Amino acid sequence: MQSEKFKIGLLISNNSLDYLNNELIRELHNTCDVEFSIILSEGIYSHNNSTGAKTLHFIKQNGLFRTISVVLFKLQSKVENFLLKKTEKNFAKYSATFDVNAFDFITKKLSVKAHYSKSGFVVRYQADDLEKIKALDLDLLIRINTPGIFKGEILNVAKHGLLSFHHGDNCWNRGGPPGFWEVYHKKPATGFIIQILSEVLDAGKVVYRGEVPTLFFYELNKFHLFKESYPSMVLVIQRLIKQGSFDVETAIPVSDRLFKIPNFWQLVNYQTYLVGDISKKITRRIFHRTGRWSVAFFKGEFGTKPFRDAIKITNPKSRFFADPFVVNFNDKTVVFVEDYYYNTKKGVITAIELADNAYRILGTVVEEDFHLSYPFVFKYENQLYMIPESYHSNSIRLYKCVDFPLKWEYQKDLIADVACTDTNVFEYDKRWWLFTNKNADTKSNFNKLDIYYTDNPLTGEWKAHAQNPVVFKNSARNGGSLPAKDNQLTRISQKHGFCMYGKSTVISNVKKLTPDVYEEEIIQEISPDFFQNIKGTHHLHSNGEYTVFDYVKDEFVS
């Protein structure tokens, strides 16, 4: 444990901070025993240079055609930002700027000269400026808003190096612009890394890696990517201070390709996609086309029969069933499902009784003023309990079965003041574990998995796992469960496609589960190819006697 303040240098090229960097500094100040120093890196890219001078320099370095492409791209971005202001309620807050000099807790400040190469990309610092920075005796240097590919001793002036974001998955996307190429190539997820910079662009030591769902146009995707990734920087630094070292990712091959601002024809392709996508959305709304979920089942444990042989449960008119969990209790086999009503735009929990290859819809068993789905059921001391997804209640709610299968009563909030989706609870290695997908943003609850644990699922205090979020990628969100075999835990999760919720179901083996460590490995992915004309599947459950799953297809809904 460090006995004195952890010293952090903030490398900036101007005094104006965006909202996220401002929050980053304040959060570190409020949660860690840190001492900040501001290092103002002045050079050709400083905001002190005139727009005209920077433009002439850019034309000289890149040529007229490239300059025109950059101008068109910036115009495209301005149009999209205008749309964001109209559609994203928090956009104005995140667009605010702050003066770094307003931080009264930062008293150490120095200026250094950034020397950029003729290309305008590579930056170095002279020996006398490097000595000034070394004199600060920094534990960590963070690149805040200083552009460039850093070369030389600046990478080593702090004990733990120079830390920076790259908003892209460097396995295939090095360079930029952040969040654009994922939309252009219709990638399901947009990645980011936090890295200790090296002299090779976006190929430093990775200390954190995450993904968010790709949204359908560039500036929206970038806005969402930045907003969701910045809390991870706080998490990484908090762990560094606590542990004394980074958790460095095992080195993996990175892409040799460097992406740049799109050229004219790439912009045309991108705009053509946007027009087509918006037209499809409008057409679907006019003709009431939507993805409608359905549930199917077969008798037997998972893996004993192909999904195509399963029996489909017919949806009632103007409703759909999804998220099935099958339970055998008191000599009855019942599937509990999300039962979504289109007219109220709200889900309830409904019971469906199974008998061999037949089914009977019994009716609603849990209904609230808010939406319910994902009716996870577990047994404790010979009693059945349900934890339906109750995101809109801002809590994880527990219900007890008092008359199987139709009567359930609310007991308590297992965890209050938290917005979570798709919660699983189970016993393993003398502890009870709670896996959930926590986030305050409905666009983000697909990609983060949090774990809690306790000694008693009804009365114990749920403690947060040391690595939360333990998974930050596509396939983080829970999607059912399978019984453990030979003490091998599996986790069922769902993957989204490009701008599509519930594309496929993933089965992972849990390799390690302790209060401090979580590891899993994907072993199988179930694609939506078992019935005709379906486009997604996102849930699987088996109790060993029956297997249930769901699927989605485009339908007209009146």
C-alpha positions in Angstrom: 0.0 0.0 0.0 1.4 3.4 -1.0 2.1 5.6 2.0 2.3 9.0 0.1 0.1 10.6 -2.6 0.1 8.9 -6.0 1.5 11.5 -8.4 -0.3 11.9 -11.8 0.8 14.2 -14.6 -1.9 15.4 -17.0 -0.5 16.0 -20.5 -2.6 18.7 -22.2 -2.2 20.8 -25.3 -4.7 23.5 -24.2 -6.5 24.5 -21.0 -10.0 23.6 -22.3 -11.2 20.2 -21.1 -14.2 18.3 -22.4 -16.8 17.0 -20.0 -15.5 13.5 -19.8 -11.9 14.5 -19.0 -13.1 17.0 -16.5 -15.1 14.2 -14.8 -12.2 11.8 -15.0 -9.9 14.3 -13.0 -12.6 15.0 -10.5 -13.5 11.4 -9.9 -9.8 10.5 -9.3 -9.5 13.4 -6.9 -12.6 12.4 -5.0 -11.8 8.6 -4.8 -8.0 8.4 -4.6 -5.2 9.9 -2.7 -3.6 11.6 -5.7 -1.5 14.7 -6.5 -1.9 16.2 -9.9 0.5 18.1 -12.1 -0.5 19.9 -15.3 2.0 19.6 -18.2 1.0 22.0 -21.0 2.5 20.7 -24.3 2.7 23.6 -26.7 3.3 23.0 -30.3 2.0 23.3 -33.9 -1.3 21.6 -32.9 -1.9 23.9 -30.0 -5.2 25.9 -30.1 -3.0 29.0 -29.8 -2.3 28.6 -33.5 -4.6 30.3 -36.0 -7.1 28.3 -38.1 -5.5 29.6 -41.2 -2.0 28.6 -40.2 -3.1 25.1 -39.4 -5.1 24.8 -42.6 -2.1 25.8 -44.8 0.1 23.4 -42.9 -2.4 20.6 -43.5 -2.7 21.3 -47.2 1.1 21.4 -47.6 1.4 18.0 -45.8 -1.6 16.1 -47.3 -2.5 17.7 -50.6 -5.6 19.4 -51.9 -7.8 16.2 -52.5 -7.1 14.9 -49.0 -7.9 18.3 -47.6 -11.3 18.4 -49.4 -12.1 14.9 -48.0 -11.3 16.2 -44.5 -13.5 19.2 -45.0 -16.4 17.1 -46.2 -16.0 14.7 -43.3 -16.1 17.6 -40.8 -19.2 19.0 -42.6 -20.8 15.5 -42.2 -19.9 15.5 -38.5 -21.5 18.9 -38.0 -24.8 17.7 -39.5 -24.8 14.6 -37.3 -23.9 16.7 -34.2 -26.9 18.9 -35.0 -29.1 15.8 -35.0 -27.6 14.6 -31.8 -28.6 17.8 -30.1 -32.1 17.2 -31.1 -32.3 13.5 -30.2 -29.9 12.9 -27.2 -31.1 14.5 -24.0 -27.7 14.5 -22.4 -25.7 15.7 -25.4 -25.6 19.3 -24.3 -24.1 18.2 -20.9 -21.4 16.2 -22.5 -20.6 19.0 -25.0 -19.7 21.4 -22.2 -16.1 22.5 -21.8 -14.2 23.4 -18.7 -11.0 25.3 -17.8 -8.3 23.1 -16.3 -7.2 26.1 -14.2 -10.5 25.9 -12.3 -9.2 22.9 -10.4 -8.0 24.5 -7.1 -6.5 21.2 -6.0 -3.9 21.3 -8.8 -1.1 23.7 -8.0 1.9 22.2 -9.9 2.0 23.4 -13.5 4.7 23.6 -16.2 4.9 24.2 -19.9 7.0 22.2 -22.4 7.5 22.5 -26.1 6.2 19.7 -28.4 8.3 19.2 -31.5 6.2 17.7 -34.3 7.7 16.0 -37.4 7.1 17.3 -40.9 4.2 14.9 -41.2 2.6 16.5 -38.3 2.0 13.2 -36.5 5.1 12.3 -34.5 6.0 14.4 -31.4 9.1 14.5 -29.4 10.4 16.6 -26.5 13.8 18.2 -25.9 16.1 16.9 -23.1 15.6 20.0 -20.9 11.8 19.7 -21.0 12.0 16.0 -20.2 14.2 16.8 -17.2 11.5 19.3 -16.0 8.9 16.5 -16.2 11.2 14.0 -14.5 11.7 16.4 -11.6 7.9 16.0 -10.8 8.7 12.4 -9.9 5.5 11.1 -11.4 4.0 7.7 -10.8 1.8 8.0 -14.0 1.4 10.3 -17.0 -2.0 10.5 -18.7 -2.5 11.8 -22.2 -5.6 14.1 -21.9 -5.9 16.1 -25.1 -2.5 16.2 -26.6 -2.4 14.8 -30.2 0.4 12.9 -31.8 2.4 9.7 -31.9 4.8 10.0 -29.0 8.4 9.1 -29.5 11.4 9.0 -27.2 11.9 9.4 -23.5 8.5 11.0 -22.9 7.2 7.4 -22.8 9.3 6.6 -19.7 9.3 9.8 -17.6 6.7 8.4 -15.2 7.2 5.2 -13.2 4.2 3.4 -14.8 4.5 5.1 -18.2 2.2 7.2 -20.4 -1.4 6.1 -20.3 -3.9 6.8 -23.1 -7.1 5.7 -24.7 -7.4 4.3 -28.2 -11.0 4.3 -29.1 -11.0 1.3 -31.4 -10.2 -2.4 -31.3 -6.5 -2.4 -32.2 -6.7 -6.0 -33.3 -8.2 -4.6 -36.5 -8.6 -0.9 -36.1 -5.6 1.4 -35.5 -5.8 5.0 -36.3 -9.2 6.7 -36.5 -11.6 8.5 -36.6 -12.9 6.9 -33.4 -16.3 5.2 -33.9 -16.5 5.7 -37.6 -15.1 2.6 -39.2 -17.2 0.3 -37.0 -20.4 1.9 -38.5 -18.9 1.9 -42.0 -18.1 -1.8 -41.8 -21.3 -2.6 -39.8 -19.4 -4.2 -36.9 -21.7 -5.3 -34.1 -19.5 -3.8 -31.4 -17.1 -0.8 -31.2 -14.0 -1.5 -29.1 -11.6 0.6 -27.1 -8.4 -0.1 -25.3 -6.5 1.7 -22.5 -2.8 1.3 -23.2 0.6 2.2 -21.9 1.9 4.0 -25.0 4.8 2.7 -27.0 6.5 4.2 -30.1 4.2 2.1 -32.4 0.7 3.8 -32.9 -2.0 2.0 -30.9 0.2 -1.0 -30.2 1.2 -0.3 -26.6 0.7 -2.6 -23.6 -3.1 -3.0 -23.1 -4.2 -2.7 -19.5 -8.0 -2.6 -20.3 -10.2 -3.7 -23.2 -13.9 -3.1 -23.7 -16.7 -3.0 -26.3 -20.0 -1.1 -26.7 -22.8 -1.8 -29.1 -22.2 0.0 -32.5 -25.0 2.6 -33.1 -26.2 3.4 -36.5 -24.5 6.7 -37.3 -21.0 7.9 -36.7 -21.3 10.8 -34.2 -23.9 8.9 -32.2 -21.6 5.9 -32.0 -18.6 8.1 -31.1 -20.6 9.9 -28.4 -21.8 6.6 -26.9 -18.3 5.1 -27.1 -16.6 8.0 -25.3 -19.3 8.2 -22.6 -19.2 4.5 -21.8 -15.4 4.1 -21.9 -14.2 6.9 -19.7 -15.3 5.3 -16.4 -12.9 2.4 -17.2 -9.9 4.8 -17.0 -10.9 5.6 -13.4 -11.2 1.9 -12.7 -7.8 1.1 -14.2 -6.0 3.9 -12.2 -7.8 2.9 -9.0 -6.6 -0.7 -9.4 -3.0 0.5 -10.2 -2.9 2.6 -7.0 -4.3 -0.4 -5.0 -2.2 -3.1 -6.5 1.0 -1.2 -7.4 1.0 -2.4 -11.0 -1.2 -2.7 -14.0 -3.0 -5.9 -15.1 -1.3 -6.1 -18.6 -3.1 -8.1 -21.3 -1.1 -11.0 -22.8 0.3 -9.6 -26.0 -1.8 -10.4 -29.1 -1.2 -9.5 -32.8 -2.4 -6.1 -33.8 -3.5 -4.9 -37.2 -0.9 -3.6 -39.6 -3.5 -1.3 -41.2 -3.9 2.3 -40.1 -7.3 3.8 -40.7 -7.6 7.5 -41.6 -10.4 10.0 -42.2 -12.5 8.6 -45.0 -12.0 9.8 -48.5 -14.7 11.2 -50.8 -16.0 7.9 -52.1 -16.0 6.3 -48.7 -18.1 9.2 -47.5 -20.5 8.7 -50.4 -20.8 5.0 -49.5 -21.4 5.9 -45.8 -24.1 8.5 -46.7 -25.8 6.0 -49.0 -26.0 3.5 -46.2 -27.5 6.1 -43.9 -30.2 7.1 -46.3 -31.0 3.5 -46.9 -31.1 2.6 -43.2 -33.3 5.6 -42.3 -35.6 4.7 -45.2 -35.9 1.1 -43.9 -36.7 2.3 -40.4 -39.5 4.6 -41.7 -40.9 1.9 -43.9 -41.0 -0.6 -41.1 -42.8 1.9 -38.8 -45.4 2.8 -41.5 -46.2 -0.9 -42.2 -46.0 -1.9 -38.5 -43.1 -4.4 -39.2 -41.2 -5.4 -36.1 -39.1 -8.2 -34.7 -41.5 -10.5 -32.8 -40.1 -13.0 -30.4 -41.4 -16.5 -29.8 -40.6 -19.5 -27.6 -40.1 -23.1 -28.4 -39.3 -26.3 -26.4 -38.5 -29.9 -26.6 -38.4 -32.7 -24.0 -34.9 -33.7 -23.2 -31.7 -32.0 -21.9 -29.8 -29.5 -24.1 -27.8 -31.2 -26.8 -30.0 -34.3 -27.1 -32.2 -33.0 -30.0 -31.8 -30.4 -32.8 -33.6 -27.1 -32.3 -35.4 -27.5 -35.6 -37.4 -30.4 -34.0 -38.7 -28.2 -31.1 -42.3 -27.4 -30.6 -43.3 -23.8 -31.2 -45.5 -22.0 -28.7 -48.0 -19.8 -30.6 -48.0 -16.2 -29.5 -51.3 -14.7 -28.5 -52.6 -11.9 -30.7 -50.8 -8.5 -30.2 -48.3 -10.1 -27.7 -45.1 -12.1 -27.8 -43.3 -14.6 -25.5 -39.6 -14.5 -24.8 -36.9 -15.3 -22.1 -38.2 -18.8 -21.1 -37.2 -20.6 -17.9 -38.5 -24.1 -17.3 -39.2 -25.4 -13.8 -40.3 -28.8 -12.5 -42.0 -28.5 -9.1 -44.8 -30.5 -7.4 -45.0 -32.9 -10.3 -45.7 -30.1 -12.8 -43.4 -28.7 -15.5 -44.0 -25.0 -16.1 -42.3 -22.5 -18.4 -42.2 -18.9 -17.1 -41.8 -16.3 -19.9 -41.8 -12.6 -20.6 -45.3 -11.9 -22.0 -45.1 -8.6 -23.8 -48.2 -6.6 -24.7 -47.9 -4.3 -27.7 -50.8 -2.0 -26.7 -49.3 -1.2 -23.3 -45.6 -1.6 -24.3 -45.0 -3.5 -21.1 -44.1 -7.1 -20.2 -45.6 -9.3 -17.5 -44.6 -12.8 -16.4 -46.8 -15.6 -17.7 -46.8 -19.4 -16.9 -47.1 -22.1 -19.5 -47.5 -25.7 -18.5 -45.8 -28.4 -20.4 -46.8 -32.1 -20.7 -44.7 -34.2 -23.1 -45.1 -32.4 -26.4 -48.2 -30.3 -25.5 -48.5 -27.0 -23.7 -51.2 -24.9 -22.0 -51.0 -21.2 -21.3 -52.0 -20.8 -17.6 -52.0 -17.0 -17.4 -50.2 -14.1 -15.7 -48.3 -14.8 -12.5 -46.4 -11.5 -11.8 -47.5 -8.0 -13.0 -46.3 -4.6 -11.9 -46.7 -1.0 -13.1 -43.4 -1.3 -14.8 -42.0 -3.7 -17.4 -41.0 -7.2 -16.4 -39.0 -9.9 -18.3 -36.4 -12.6 -17.8 -38.1 -14.5 -15.0 -35.1 -16.3 -13.5 -36.2 -19.0 -11.0 -34.1 -20.7 -8.3 -34.7 -23.0 -5.4 -33.5 -22.3 -1.8 -34.5 -24.4 1.2 -37.2 -26.2 -0.8 -38.8 -22.9 -1.8 -39.0 -21.3 -5.2 -37.9 -17.7 -5.8 -38.0 -15.6 -8.9 -35.9 -12.6 -9.9 -37.6 -11.1 -13.0 -35.8 -8.3 -14.9 -37.2 -5.1 -13.4 -34.9 -2.5 -14.8 -37.4 0.3 -14.7 -37.9 -0.2 -10.9 -34.3 0.7 -10.4 -33.7 -2.4 -8.3 -33.2 -6.2 -8.4 -36.5 -7.6 -7.0 -37.1 -10.9 -5.3 -40.4 -12.8 -5.4 -41.4 -16.0 -3.6 -43.8 -18.7 -4.9 -46.6 -19.2 -2.4 -48.8 -21.4 -4.6 -47.1 -23.0 -7.6 -47.2 -22.0 -10.3 -49.7 -19.1 -10.3 -49.1 -17.1 -7.1 -45.9 -15.2 -6.4 -45.4 -12.5 -3.8 -42.8 -9.7 -3.7 -40.3 -10.2 -0.9 -37.6 -7.5 -1.0 -35.0 -5.7 -3.2 -31.9 -7.9 -3.3 -30.0 -4.8 -4.4 -31.7 -1.4 -4.4 -31.0 1.9 -6.3 -29.4 0.1 -9.3 -30.7 -0.4 -12.9 -30.0 -4.0 -13.9 -31.1 -6.4 -16.6 -31.2 -10.2 -16.8 -30.1 -11.4 -13.3 -29.0 -15.0 -12.5 -28.5 -16.3 -8.9 -26.9 -19.7 -8.1 -24.8 -21.5 -5.4 -21.3 -22.5 -6.1 -18.3 -23.3 -3.9 -20.1 -22.5 -0.6 -21.2 -19.1 -1.8 -24.2 -17.6 -3.5 -23.5 -15.6 -6.7 -25.4 -13.0 -8.5 -24.6 -12.3 -12.2 -26.3 -9.2 -13.6 -25.9 -6.6 -16.3 -25.8 -3.2 -14.7 -25.9 0.2 -16.4 -27.8 3.4 -16.2 -28.0 3.6 -20.0 -30.3 1.2 -21.9 -28.0 1.4 -24.9 -25.2 -0.1 -22.7 -26.6 -3.0 -20.8 -25.6 -5.5 -23.4 -21.8 -5.3 -22.8 -21.1 -5.3 -19.1 -21.4 -8.2 -16.7 -21.1 -7.5 -12.9 -20.9 -10.2 -10.2 -21.9 -10.0 -6.5 -21.7 -12.7 -3.9 -23.0 -13.5 -0.4 -23.4 -16.3 2.1 -27.2 -16.2 2.1 -29.3 -15.3 -1.0 -32.2 -14.0 1.1 -30.6 -12.2 4.0 -27.0 -11.8 3.2 -25.2 -8.6 2.0 -24.3 -8.8 -1.7 -20.7 -7.8 -2.1 -19.3 -6.6 -5.4 -16.7 -8.6 -7.2 -13.2 -7.1 -7.2 -13.0 -7.1 -11.0 -16.4 -5.5 -11.8 -17.3 -5.3 -14.6 -15.8 -8.8 -15.1 -16.8 -8.8 -18.8 -17.0 -5.7 -21.0 -17.7 -6.9 -24.5 -20.4 -8.3 -26.8 -21.7 -11.4 -25.2 -21.7 -10.0 -21.6 -25.4 -9.9 -21.2 -27.0 -13.0 -19.6 -29.3 -15.2 -21.8 -30.6 -18.1 -19.7 -28.7 -20.9 -17.9 -27.8 -24.6 -18.1 -27.3 -27.0 -15.2 -23.7 -27.6 -14.1 -22.2 -30.9 -15.1 -19.2 -32.5 -13.2 -18.9 -29.2 -11.3 -18.3 -27.3 -14.6 -20.2 -24.0 -14.6 -21.4 -22.6 -17.8 -22.8 -19.2 -18.6 -25.4 -18.5 -21.3 -25.2 -15.1 -22.8 -26.4 -13.2 -25.9 -24.6 -11.4 -28.7 -26.0 -8.5 -30.6 -25.5 -7.9 -34.3 -25.0 -4.6 -36.0 -27.9 -2.4 -34.8 -29.7 -5.6 -33.8 -30.6 -6.9 -30.4 -30.4 -10.6 -29.8 -28.6 -11.9 -32.8 -27.2 -15.2 -31.3 -26.8 -17.1 -28.1 -23.3 -17.9 -26.6 -22.3 -20.7 -24.3 -19.1 -20.2 -22.2 -17.3 -22.3 -19.7 -16.5 -20.6 -16.4 -12.8 -21.3 -15.9 -12.4 -19.5 -12.5 -14.9 -17.9 -10.1 -13.7 -16.4 -6.8 -14.4 -13.0 -5.1 -11.3 -11.6 -6.8 -11.0 -13.4 -10.2 -13.4 -14.3 -13.0 -12.5 -16.1 -16.2 -14.7 -17.6 -18.9 -14.1 -19.1 -22.3 -16.6 -19.2 -25.2 -17.2 -22.8 -26.4 -20.2 -22.5 -28.6 -22.4 -20.0 -30.4 -26.0 -20.8 -31.5 -26.9 -19.0 -34.7 -30.5 -18.3 -35.9 -30.6 -21.0 -38.6 -32.8 -23.7 -37.1 -36.2 -22.3 -38.3 -37.1 -20.6 -41.5 -37.0 -16.8 -41.8 -35.8 -16.1 -38.3 -33.1 -13.5 -37.7 -32.1 -13.9 -34.0 -32.0 -16.0 -30.9 -31.0 -14.7 -27.5 -32.1 -17.1 -24.7 -31.6 -20.8 -23.7 -32.5 -22.7 -20.6 -32.7 -26.4 -19.6 -33.6 -28.1 -16.3 -32.3 -31.4 -17.6 -35.8 -32.7 -18.4 -36.9 -29.9 -20.9 -35.0 -27.4 -23.0 -36.5 -24.0 -23.9 -35.3 -21.2 -26.1 -36.5 -18.2 -28.0 -36.1 -16.7 -31.5 -37.2 -13.7 -33.4 -38.6 -13.0 -36.9 -39.9 -10.0 -38.7 -43.7 -9.8 -38.6 -46.6 -7.4 -39.2 -48.1 -6.4 -35.8 -51.5 -4.7 -35.7 
